[in-house]
C-alpha cells in the first residue's frame, strides 16, 4: 500500500510514513479492527466456555441420574428374582414334606387344636402347595378364629388390653372383629370356585361354634345376638359389637 500524503510505499503495520512522517490512517483503522476483533473473540470464547461448562454439568447430572435409574431397576429385578427364587424354594421344601404336614394337620383337626393349626399352616406355607390346597378352607377358618380370639382375649399383635381384662377394646378392634366374623361365615362364598368337602364343612361349622362361644364368654352379647351377628351388615355388626363390649376411646 502507499502513503496517502506522499505516495511512498508503506506497510499496513506502520503507524507513520517513513518518508514524510504522516500518520498511516489505514494502519490505525486496521489496529482498531484487530483490537475489536480480539475483544469479541475473547468475549465469545468466554461465553462458549461458560456454556460448555454448564452443559458438561447438565450432562454429568443426566449421566448420574441415568446410572441411578439403571441401578434401581437392576436392584428391583434382583429383589424380584430373589423373592421368586425364595418362594419357589419354600414351595419345594413344603412339597417334599407334604405327607408330614398332612399328618400333623390331621392330628390337629382331630384334637380340635384350631389356633395351632392356623399358625402351623402359615409358618409352613401349607396352602402354597397343590397337594395340601384342600386344607385352605379349614386353615382360613382357623385364621379367623385365631384373630377373633386375639381381639377378645388380648392376644392381638399390638398387645392391646382386651375385654377379658375388664379394660375394653379399641374402636378399630370392634371393626376388625366384625370383619373376621364376616370372613368366617363367608368362606364357602369366597373359596375360589372350589367345593368344600363334607369333612371340611363340618370342621368349619365347629370352628364357628368356637367363635360363638368366645363371643358369649368375652362380651355382654346374649345367645340371640351372637346368632344374629354373622347375618348383619358390617355397619350393623359393628354397632352390635360396640354395645356388647367396653370401647376404649
SULGIHU-V950739 format. One record per backbone hydrogen bond with DSSP energy under -0.5 kcal/mol. CO is the residue of the C=O (numbers start at 1). NH is the residue of the N-H. If there is no record, write none. Layout:
co	nh
CO	NH
CO	NH
This chain:
co	nh
1	10
3	7
8	3
11	14
15	24
17	21
22	17
23	25
24	28
25	29
26	30
27	31
28	32
29	33
30	34
31	35
32	36
33	37
34	38
35	39
36	40
37	41
38	42
39	43
40	44
41	45
42	46
43	47
44	48
45	49
46	50
47	51
48	52
49	53
50	54
51	55
52	56
53	57
54	58
55	59
56	60
57	61
58	62
59	63
60	64
61	65
62	66
63	67
64	68
65	69
66	70
67	71
68	72
69	73
70	74
71	75
72	76
73	77
74	78
75	79
76	80
77	81
78	82
79	83
80	84
81	85
82	86
83	87
84	88
85	89
86	90
87	91
88	92
89	93
90	94
91	95
92	96
93	97
94	97
95	98
97	101
98	102
99	103
100	104
101	105
102	106
103	107
104	108
105	109
106	110
107	111
108	113
109	112
112	114
113	117
114	118
115	119
116	120
117	121
118	122
119	123
120	124
121	126
122	125
125	128
126	129
129	132
130	133
132	135
133	136
135	139
136	140
137	141
138	142
139	143
140	144
141	145
142	146
143	147
144	148
145	149
146	150
147	151
148	152
149	153
150	155
150	156
151	154
152	164
156	159
162	165
162	167
162	168
163	166
169	248
170	173
170	174
171	175
172	176
173	177
174	178
175	179
176	180
177	181
178	182
179	183
180	184
181	185
183	186
184	187
186	190
187	190
188	191
191	194
194	196
197	201
198	202
199	203
200	204
201	205
202	206
203	207
204	208
205	209
206	210
207	211
208	212
209	213
210	214
211	215
212	216
213	217
214	218
215	219
222	226
223	227
224	228
225	229
226	230
228	231
229	232
233	237
234	238
235	239
236	240
237	241
238	242
239	243
240	244
241	244
241	245
244	220
245	247
246	169
246	248
247	249
248	171
